[in-house]
Amino acid sequence: MTERPIAEMSFEEAMAELETVVGKLERGDVALEASIKLYERGALLKAHCAEKLKDAEAKVELIRAQEGRAVATAPAEGL
């Protein structure tokens, strides 16, 4: 079974896999080489999640900024 590319994962999918990776590493029942590969994948998953959160925060800030601006309207006729 091949691993799904991290770049294709949603935040939720990456977090779920990261939790699985952390659980395996915490149990300590994985061979050293496999542990290193899991750790590397976990680091990539963490970075992906951090980037997704950063993107979401930027979107929220954009929405907040737009809420603070008055909405432009066309002038009423005859004024």
Number of C-alpha atoms within 10 A of each C-alpha: 3 4 6 9 7 17 11 10 16 13 18 11 14 23 17 12 17 21 14 14 20 14 11 15 18 10 8 11 10 13 9 10 9 12 16 13 12 19 17 13 17 21 14 16 24 17 14 20 21 13 13 17 13 12 12 12 12 12 12 12 12 11 11 11 10 11 10 8 8 7 7 6 6 5 7 6 5 4 4
